[in-house]
Amino acid sequence: MSREKELVKNSFIISIGTFLPKLVSLVTLPIVSAGLTKAEYGTYDLITTMVSCVMPFITLQIHTAAFRFLVDARNNKLETEKIVSSLLFYIVSVSAVALVAVFFMLQKLPVLMRLMICLYFFLDAFVFAMRQVVRGISKNVVYSVSTVVQALIEMALVVVSIKFANMGLIGLLLSFNIAFLASNAVLMIGGKLFSYVKISRISKDEVIRMLKYSWPLVPTVLSDWVLSISDRTVITAFIGIEATAVYGIANKIPALLNLVKTTFTYAWQENASLSSESSDKAEYYTSVFYSIKNIAVGATAMLIAGTPILFRIFIKGDYAEAYPQIPILFLGFFFSLLSAFYGGIYIANKKTVSMGVTTFVAALINLVIDLLFIKLIGIYAASVSTVAGYLFLFVFRTVDLRKKYNMKLDGLKILPYIAVLIGMCVICWQNTLILNGVNLVVGTIFCFIINKDLIFKVTDMLLKKLARIKKK
């Protein structure tokens, strides 16, 4: 199978495991919000926030290193055993120490709830690490099945424990933990991970090697977090909570696109890693970049053109101020996706320090623009700072990778596309029936023109498959 087909296949498989859990969380949200008291929901929100903030420090992102090194070790069982065994030893050891501290930090909560929270922390770290292992050993189907199983069991147990049994936060945590255990069973059995766990293979040197690779990713994760929440924090501090609600609503639709980015990023990291030792990797990376760029430009054009329709369908209530922010945030997502593509190359070639530094600077730019302009242009400062942060990330990484790997990336070629997208944003802001129609036509034609080769190729492939089916 060609590298391009492998990328498409992995993206499809991983997408199943990415979208269903998000769908389940949306389905269960009304049940959770109605079944928990405000104090319980506040505790639950604090737990999930702590997991996203604390786990990078506890694990030092070692699971990312395990994934990358396992890709190189796919034909070496002894090396795979050493990586998996050392990873498990580290995760269990640091989690045990950290969770003892967490248990005593939460003294105001009942003992049972503290135990459930600690178990939730541990299982979250453990299951996430095992998912990176199965990805590393090329078992993406097992990865997706594990997330699907977790999502379905979680949904069923949340309904039973909260809606019918009225167990509150304890029931919610119990549901999550049982779902985590079921997911882990799928990973361990489906991925045959037990065969790679050997106490004799645990290596301090291997742990150190992985940590040297992974620790620069901690600021990357935290900077991504800053990029996503600093806008809301600044808006709340300088304008007020109602303005934060408007910006939050504006982000609802663009935020869904992060699922697409996550799916592609996971698949691309594996594909780029497998090509990292190839003699033609620069040409391959460049070729994939231009294909992804064309798809991203076309998709962004269609999203901007479709903003009036999407807004009317999904946004209800008095949130008219959110409308002009949405096309700007779509533009930010465009640069975010291309930057994530470059991030996959850094991961593949073990240049995690460069990745961490660039993401940190992008987060800093985002925050500075927020603070400088929030009083002058209001909510627009948050949207513009998001675009500026990701634009910096894209430009810097373009220049950096062109130098490092001789990738033939011509940044000037993308300027006409950006000009068209900005022009479509301006038309979108007018929000009149005629101009919205013009924008939709322009966006559709623009998307078709820059992706016509891909469209014709996919259409031809589908027609040939249909012809073969008819012959049978």
N, C-alpha and C positions, 0 to 999 in steps of 0.2 A: 504494500500500500504506500502511495506517495505521501510525502510529509504534509502536503496541503490537505489531502483527504483525511489523514490521521488527525490533523488539527480540527477539521470540521466534525469528525466522528466524536472526538473527545469533548468538544464543546457541547454537542448535543447530549451526550451521556451525563456530563456534569450539570447541564442546565436542569435536568429532571430533579437532581438532588438539591438544586439551588432554589427553584421556584416554589416547589411544594411546601417546604417549611415556612416560607414567607406567607403563602396563601393560608396555611393553617393558623398562623399567628393572627392574621386578619379576621379569620372566621371565629376564633376563640376570644378575640379582644372584647366584644360586648359581654360575653359570659364572665370573663375575668373582672372587668371593670364594674359589673353589676354585683358580682358575688363577693368581692372583697370590700372591707371597710376602707375609708380613706387612709387610715393608719397602716393597714395591711398593704394597700396598693403602694403607698409611699415606701414601705420597707422593701416590697418587691422591686420597685423601680431603682431603689438604692442598691439592691443586690446585683441587678443586671448591669448597672453603671459601674459598680466595683469590679465585676468580672471583666468588663471591657478595658478598664483602666489598670487594674492590679495584675492581671494575668501576664501581660507582656513583661513586667518586671520579675515575676516569679519564674516564668519559663525561659526568659531571655530569647524567646522566639526560636528555641532550639528545634522545634518541629519542622520549621522551614529548612533548616540545615539538613535534617534527617531526610526530608523529601529530596533535596538536591543531590545529596551524596548517594542516596539509594538509586537514583536514576543512573549514576555512573557505575553502580555495583550490581546491575541487573543480571549479569552473567557470572557473578561471583558470590556463591552462597555463604562462604565463610565471612566475607566482608559485610554482607547483608545482615548476618547474625550478629556481628559486632556492633553495627550501627543500631539495629532495633533493640538489642539487649542493653546497650549503653543509654539509649534514649529513655527506655522504660525505667532504668535505675535512677536516672536524673529526675524525671518527672515525678516518680513516687517519692523520692527523697526530699526534694525541695517543697513539694506539695504538703508532705507530712509536717515539715517544720513550719511552713507558712500558715497552715490551717490550725495548728495549735495556737498560734498568735491570734488568728481570726476568732477562734472559739472564745478566748478570754477577752477580746476586744468587744464582743457583743454580749457583755454580762447582763445588760438590761432585758434581754430577751429570754424566754423560757429555754431550758436545756434542750428539749426536743427540737425546737426550732433552730437553735444554734447548730445542733448536730446535722439537721437537714440542710442547712445553708452550707456547712463545711463539706458535706457529701456532694452537694451541687457544684461547688467550686472544684472539687477534686475530679468528679466525673466529666465536667466540662473540659478541663485541661487534658485528661486522659483520652477521652474520645476524640477530641480534636487532633491530638498527636497521632493516634492510631489511623485516623483518616488520611493524614499526610503520609503515613507509612504505606497504606494500600495504594495511594496515588503513586508513590515512589516506586513500588514494585509492579506498576502498570495494571492495577486492578480497579479501574475507574468505575466499572459496573458495581463492584462491591461498595465503593464509596457512595454512589448514588442510592443504592438499595438501603444502606445503613441510615441515610438521612430521611428517606421515605418512610422506613419502618419507625424511626423516632418520631417523625411528624404525625403519623397516623395514630400511634399509640398515645402520644401526648394529647392529641385532640380528643380521643375517646375518654381518656382518664380525667382530663380537665372538665369535660361535660359531666361525668359521673360524680367526681369528687366535689365540685363547686356547685353545680346547678341542682343536683339531686341529694348529695350527702351533706351539703353545707359545711364543708371542712375548712373553708377559708384558705389562708396562706399556707397552712400545713398541707392541705390537699393539693394545692398548686405545686408546691415544692416536691411532694411525693410523686405527683404525676410526671414532673420533669425528670426526677431521678430514676424512676422505673423506665421511662422512655430512653434515657441515657444508657441504662444497663442493657436494654434490648438492642439498642444500636451497637453497643460494644460487642454483644454476642455475635451479631451479624459480621462485624469487622474481624473478630478473632477467628470465627469458624469459616466464613466465606473467604477471607483472605489467607487462611491457614497460618495465622501469625504465630500460633503456639510453636510451630516448627522452627521459627527464627529466634525464639527466646531461649538463651543459654546463659546460665549464671557465669560459666567459665569464659564467656565471650565479653563480659562487661569490662570496659577499658577506660581508665581515667584519661589516657591520651586521646581516645576517640571523643570523649565528652568535651575535652578542651578544644579539639579540632573543630567540633561542631559549634561550640560557643564562640570561637574566634570568627566564624562565618556569620553567626546569627545575631550577636549582640548589637551590631550597628543597625539592625532592623527595628530595635525597640524604639528609638526616636522616630523612625519612619511610621510605625503604627501610631504612636502618640501624636505625631504631626498630622497624620490623616485625621485623627480624632479632633485636633485643634481646627483643622480646615473645615470640618463639618459643624462644630458647635460654637466656634469663636464668634461667628456672625450673630447668632441668637443671643449670646451673652452680652455683646456690645449693644445690640438693639435694645435689650431689656434695660441695661444700665443707663442709656442715654435718651431713649425715646419712650419706652414703656412696654408693659406686657402685651397690650393690644397690638402694637406694631410687631412684636415677636410672633403673635398668632398669625398675622397677615403673611409674614415671611415664611412661617412654618407651612401655611397652606400653599404658598407659591412653590415650595420645595416638594410637595407631595408627589406630583407627577414626575419631575426630574429624578427624585430619589428612587423611584421604581427602576430607573435605568441602571442604577448601581448593580442590580441583580445581573443584568446583561454583562456589565463590566467584570464582575466577579467571576462569572462563568467563563468568559473568554480568557481572563487573566490566568485562571487555573490551568486551562487547556494549553495556553500559549507557553506558560512556564515549563511545562513538560516538553513540548515540542522544541522550544528554543534550547533547552538543556541537552536534548538528544543530538542537536545539531552543533553544539558548542565546540566540538573537536573536528568538525568537518572543514575541509579545505575551502569550501565555497560558502561558509557561513555568512560572510559579509553580504554576498550577493543574495543569499536566501533571505536573510533578515530584511534587506532593502526591498526585495520583491514583496514580501508579506506586508511590510509597512505600507507600501503604496496601495496594495489591495484593501487593507484595513482602512487606510485614509479615505479612499473613495467611498467605501461603504459608510463610514462614519459621517462624511460630508453629506452624502445623499440622505441618510437617516435624519441628520440634524435639520437639513432643509425641510424635510417632510414634517418633522415635529414642530418646527417654528411656524410653518404654513398651517398646520393643524391645531395650533394653540387656541384659536377662538372656539373650535369645536370641542376640544378636550376640556377647556375651561367650563363650557356650558354643561357638559355631561358630568364631570366629576366634582366641580366646585359649587357648593350650595351656600346660601347665606350672604351676608353683607361683606364680601371680600373683593370688591372691585379693584382695590389698590394692589392686590396680588397679581392681577393680570399682566401688567407690563414687566414684572420681574421674571415671569416664566421663560420667555424667549432668551433672556440674558443667561438664565441658569442652564438652558439647553446648550448655549454656546460654551458655558463652563464645562458641561459634561463632555462636549466634543474634545476639548483640550485634555480633560481628565482621562478619557479613554486612550488617546494617543500617548499620554505620559505613562499610563499603566502598561501599554505595549512595550515601551522602552524599559520600564521596570522589570518586565519579564526577561529582557536581555541581560540586565545587571544581575538578576538572580541566577540565570543560566551560566554566566561567566564568572560568578562568585565575586562580583564587585559590589558588595553590600554597603561598604563605607560610602561610596559615591551615591548610592541610592538614598542612604540615610541623610547625608548632608543636603542633597538637593531638595528632598521633601521638607526638611526642617526650615530651609530658607524660604520655600514656597509658603509654608504656614506662617512664617514671620511677616512676609510681604502681605499676606491676607489680613493679618491682625493690624499691621501699621496703617494700611489703607482704610480699614474699618474705623480706626480711631481718628484718623485725619479728616475723613469726609462725612462721618455719620451726622454731624451737626449741619453740614452744608446741603447734602442731597438726600438725607434720610435713609430709608430702606434701600435705595439704589446703591448706597455704599457697600452694603453686604453682598449684593448680587455682583457688582463690579469687582469687588475684592476677590470673590471666588474665581471669576474669570481671570483676573490678573495673576493670582497665585498659580493656577494651573497653566496659564500661558507661559509664565516664567519657567515652570517645570518642563514644559514641552520644548521651549527654545533652548534652555541650558542642556537638556539631555540630548537634543538633536546635535548640537555642536560637540558635546563631549563624546558621543558615540561615533560621530563621524571621524574624530581624531583617533579614538581608541581602536576601532575595528575597520577603519577605511570604508565605512558604509557610505554609499553614494546618495546622501540625503541633501536635497536642495531646498532649503527653507523658503526661498523666494517663490518657488513654484506653488506654494500653498496660499500665498497672499491673495491671488484672485478669488480663490474659494472662500476665504475669510471675508473678503469684501462683499461677495454675494450674500453670505449669511448675515452680515451686519445690515446690508440693505434690506433683507427680508425682515429683520427685527424691526427696522424703522417702519416698514409698511404695516407690520403686525400691530405696532403701537397705535396706529391710526384707528384700527378696529371699526372699519366701515364695511358694509356688505360687499361693495364692489371691489375694494382693495383686498379684502380677505379672499375673494374669488380669484383675483389676479395673483395673489401670493401662492395660492394652492396650485394654480396652473404652472407658475414659474417653478415652484418647488418640485412638482412632479416631473416636468421636463428636464430640469437641472439634474435631478436624481437619476433619471433614465440615461441622460447623455454621458455622465461620468462613470456609470456602471453598466453601460450597454454590453460590453464584452462579457462581463460576468453573467448578466441576465440571459444573453444568447446562449452562453455555455451551459448554464443550468437548465434552460428550456430545452436545449438539444438533448441533454442527458436524460431529462424526464420523458421526452418523447420517445427516445430509444428504449427506455425501460418499459413504457406502455406498449410499445410495439412487440417487445419480447414476451410480455404478459399475454397479449392477444394471441400470439403464435402458439402459446401453450394451451 
